[in-house]
Amino acid sequence: MMRTLLCASSMAGVRTAHHGLSASAESQDEVSAAPTAQSGGKPILRLGVIADIQHCNIPDGTNFAKTISRKYRGSLAMLDRATDYWNDQKVDLVLQLGDIIDGKCRIQTDSETDLASVLSKLSRSNPALGFVHLIGNHELYNFNRAQLRERLDTARGGGHPQGTVREFYHLRPVKGLRLVVLDPYFDSVIEKDPENSDGWARGAKILQANNPNMTPEAMQRGAGWFDGMQGPARRFVPFNGGYGAEQLGWLEKELDEAVRSGERVVVLSHVILHPEACDGTTMAWDYEAALEVIAKAPKGTVPLVLAGHDHQVDHKIKSNHASRRARTPAAYSPPLSFSLALLLPMMMMRPRVFFPGS
């Protein structure tokens, strides 16, 4: 099924929720209670959030390491629950943070059929502002970028000169808010797509420079990637990727423009941006450079960062006020696999995220 990660960040510190969404909550009740508008005013935007659906029409299985169970067909039942919840909450926009189907579809079933099944379930929700679909590694296992643009509108936003197509872009759904969608596979060895051949070459060079296990044979074999690797260095593996210099330069300009326009920014990325949000194996290769860009912006410019990719069960919530650990049910269990984010007035300094049934 699916798991989601959220990082609510500011210059004063980074608040992270490692799986099952969370935000700047000071108590468990704040996280799990049904949303109300009693504090902070009426929400200016309601976001449905989901990640790592990874549907495939095959029996249940496990991840590559056989440490986490995966309910491939069961993801459709989860989508029924998600869309029912979002419809009840009248969400304005749904954020699908990547890995909409599983890489096994390409080999064991049919990528087109399985994607159509997921999109059919998602269509039960009809948000006024539609859907934002991010590119994850499993999208790239099944389709090239041109196909993804056609099927998922993965380059739907602005922020580039006319005629320039990129899967990183911005949307401005309401006054005072800019959604910045990042492409963590701009540098990547997952796809040898002619459209992104330079990105593949950069990705191979980055991996071979930072992980001695990354011979061309090992990258294809899929084994021994982590041998001898420790801590954050374990991020240099093929299922992650990098934003790259072009995209990070663009992000800096986007944040500068948002500041001049008096906007707050919500950043979306399939791959994780902060080491405290994971065990080090699921971060962007150049996460440090990305965090430096965000840190240059005035405090509060980026009150919220949403990501997916990691499938761990334990999660950590940190804020300026408290640090605590929380447990979710077994991997891919229903309660915390989708959520609702409320962006409140007061310039959205304290976004709220709610878990149905937690």
N, C-alpha and C positions, 0 to 999 in steps of 0.2 A: 504494500500500500504506500503510505506517504508520510513524510516527516518534514517539518519546516523549522528553520532557525531564524531568529530575529536578533539584530543588534540595534539597540537604540543608543545613538552616540551623540556626544557633544564635546566641545573643547575641554570641559572639566573632567571628562572621563568617558569610558565606553561601557554601556550597559549591554550585556549579552544574555541571550537565552539560548541554551544549547538544546535545541529541539523542542518541539511543541512551542508555539510562539509565546513570547512574553514581552513586557515593556516596563516602563518606569513605575512599577508597582511597589508599594511599601509593605504590603501584606498579602497573604495568600488569597484573602477574600477579594482584594482588588483585582487579582488576576482572573479568578474563576467565576465571579458573580456575573449575573446577566447585566448587559449594558444599560446604563441610565444616563440621563442628561442633568442629573441633580447637581453634579459638581463639574465645573469647567464649561458649562453652557452647552447649547445644542451643537452636535457634531457638524462640521462643515463638509465632511466626506466620510462615507462608510465603505471600507474596503474589505471584500472577501479575499482571503489569502489561502493558498494551498501550494504544496511543492512535492516533488518526487512521487508522483502518482505511480509511475513505472508499470503501467498496465501491460499485460501480455496474456493472451488466451491459452495459458498452460497451467498445469497443477502447481500448487505451492512449492516453493523451493527455498534456497538460502542465497546469501551473498557469496562472493568468490571464496572468502575465507571460511565459509560455513559457520559463522558466528552469529548471524542474524537471519531470522526467518523472513520470507517474503511471500505475501499472499497476492499473487499476480492477478488472478481473476477477482479476488475479493476487493480490489481497488474500485470496481464499479459500484459495489454496494456502499463503499465509503463516499463515492461521489454523490450518490442519492442522498446520503445524510448531509453532506456539505451543501448541496444546492437547496435542500429543504431549509436548512439553517439560514443560509444567505437570503433566501426569499422571505423568510419570516422577519429577518432583520432589515430587509429592504436595502441591500447594498447598492452602491452607485457604480462600483467598478470591481472586477475580480482580477486579482493578480495570480497568475499561474507561474511559479518561479522556476520552472524547468524540470526536465525528465518526465515528460508527460506520458511516454511509453518506455518500455524497457529495451535494452539492446538485443535481448533474445528474440524480439519480434522479427528482426532481419533474417534470422537463421531458422527459427522453429515455427513461426506462424507467418503472418503477413503484416508488414508495417502499416500499410494503408488501411487495412481492415481494422486493426487494433486502434489506430489513431481515430478512425471514424467512430468507433464505439465510445471512446473517451469524450470526443467532441459532442456526440449525441447526448451523453449524460450531462455534460457541462451546460448544454443549451437549455436544460430545464431551468437554469437561472437566466434571467434576462435583465442584467444590470443596464441602467440607462446609458452608461459610458462604455459598455462593452467589456472586453477582456484584454489583458496584457499578457502575452506569452513570451517568456524568456527562453533563451537557448541554454540547454544543459548538455552534458556529455552524451546522454542517451539519445537526445534529438540527433546529434551528429553521428551516432552509430547507425542511424536509420535513414537519414536524408541529408542532402547537401543544402547549402544555404539558400540557393534559389528556390528549392522545393519547400523549405521551411517558410520563406517569405510568402509563397503562394498559399500554403496550407494554414499557417498560424499568424500571418501578418507580423513577422518578427522585426520588421523595420518600419513600424507604423508611425513613428513620431518625427519630430523636427530636431533642429540644432546643427544642420549641415547645409552647405551650399546646394543649390538646385542641381540635380543630377548625381549627387554623391549619395550612395546607398551604404548604410552602416546598420549593424544590429545593436549599436549603442546610440541612444537618442534621448530626447526629453519629451514629456507631455505636460500640459498645464491644464489639469481637469477643472480646477476652480481658482478663483483669484487668490493670489498670495501663496500658491503651492506649485512647486515644480517636481514632477517625478522624473528621476534620472535612471534610465535603464542601462546597465553595463553589460558588456560582452566579455566574460572571463575566458573565452576561447579565441580571442583575436589572435593570440599566439598559441598554437596548439599543434599536437601531432595526431590528434584523433582523425582528422579528415585530410585527405590529400585532394582537396577540391581545387580545381584550376583557378577558381575565383579567389582563393585564399592561399595560393602556393607560397607567397612570401611569408605568411603567418606560420605555415608548416615548417619552413626552413628556419625561421627564428625559434620556433618551439623546440625543434630538434637540437639546435645549438645550445639553448638554455638548459635543456635536460642533460645533455652530455657534459656540459661544463659544471653542473652542480650535483650530479648523481653518477658515480662511477659504474653503477649497474646498468646504465642506460645505453647499452650497445644497440645497434639496429636490430639484432636478433632478439635481445631481451625485450625490447619494446613490442615486438610482434608476439613473443611467446607469452607474456603476461605473468611471468613468475620471477621471483628473486628481486623485485624492484626495491624492496625496503632493506635488503641485506646491508648491515653495518650503518644504516642511516638512523639518526637520532633527532628528537625534538622537531622543531619547525622545518628542518632540512628534509623531512619525509614528505613535504609537499611536492617535491620535484619528481612527480610520477605522471604517466600519460593521462590519467583520468582527470587531472587538474589542467589548468592553463594559465595564461597571462593576459593582462589588459594591454600591455605594450605602451610604448612611448607616445604614439599618436593618440591613443584613447585617453591616457592620463593627462596629456596636454589639453585635450578637449574637455575633460572633466574639470580641470582647473578653471578654464574659461567659463564653463557652465556655472560653477559656483560663484565666480566673480560677477557674472551677469545677474544671477539670482540675488546677490547682495545689493547690487545697484537697483534692482527692481523691487526690493523689499519682500522677497519671496523666501519661504522655507523650502528645504529640499529633502525629499525622501529618496534614498538610493536603493536600487534593486539590483541584485546580482545572484546568479545561481550559486557560484562558488563563494566560500566564506572569506570575509575580509579581516577577521581578527583572531589571533591565536588563543584567546581565552574562550572562544566560542566552539572549540573543537580540540582534538588531540594532536593536531599538527599535520594530519595527513590529508585534509580536505580544504586547504587554503589556496588562494591564488598564488602563483609563483611570485608575483611582484606585489604582494599585499602590503609590504612595508611602504613602498612608494605610493600606493593608493591611500593609505592612512595619512601619509605626510601631506598629500594634496588636500584631504578633508580637514586636517588639522590647521592648515593655513587660513581657512575661512574663519570669520568671526564666530565666537561662541554661540551655539544655538542654531547656526545656519542649517546643519544636518541633524535634526532631532531623531531621525529614524533610519535604520538600514535593515532591509529584509533580504534574507538569503535562504538557500536550501542546501542540497548536495550531501550533507552529513546525515548518517542514519543511527547515531548512538541513542541509547535510551536515557542516559543521565543527562541533566542539563544544569547549567549554572546561571543564576540571575545576579547581576551586579548593577548597582546604581550608586549615585552620590550619597545615598542615605543608608544603604545596607547591602550586605552580601549574604546570600544563603544558597543552599542547594535544594533542588527539588527532584523528585523521581516521577517519571512517567510510567505507564503500564508497559507490558512487554512490547518489543519492537513491532511496529506496524499495527498497533492496537488502535481502536477507533477514537477515543476521546480527544486526543490532542493533535490529530492529523490535519485539521483545518481550523481556520479561525476567522475572527472579525477584528479589524483594526479601525478604531475611531480617531479621526483627526479633529481635535477640539479647537475652539477659538484660542485667544491669548497667544496668537502666532504659533500654535501647535507645539509649544515647548514641552508638553507632557502628553504624548500620544498614549492611548489606552488600547490594549489588545485583550480580547476575551476568548476563552476556551469553552466551547459548548460541552456541557456534561462533565467537566473536570471537577 
